[in-house]
Amino acid sequence: MRLLTDLPPGPRVYRASGLTPRQEEVYRWMVGFRLEHDKMPTVRDVMAGLGIKSPNGVCCHLGALQRKGLITG
């Protein structure tokens, strides 16, 4: 997985980028993880970092981010 773009800092960027607030939260968390660890997070990392209870929940967010052009699979 690869991040294609970074969101500018600030609140409510999701409106311009077509993201829901939760998708923006997931994406920003992933960007921060990538910067801190120099690797992309695993599904389990995202689950733990954002309190998502199932791998399917993470996969739904990743699918939405991919469809919106922010990540590639």
TAWO-V846719 format. One line per field, one symbol per residue. burial: b if it has 24 or more other ideal C-beta (glycine too) atoms within 12 Angstrom, else e. A space follows every 50 residues. Layout:
# TAWO-V846719
burial->???
This chain:
# TAWO-V846719
burial->bebeeebeeeeeebeebebeeebbbbbbbbbeeeeeeeeebebebbeebb ebeeeeebeebbebbeebebbee
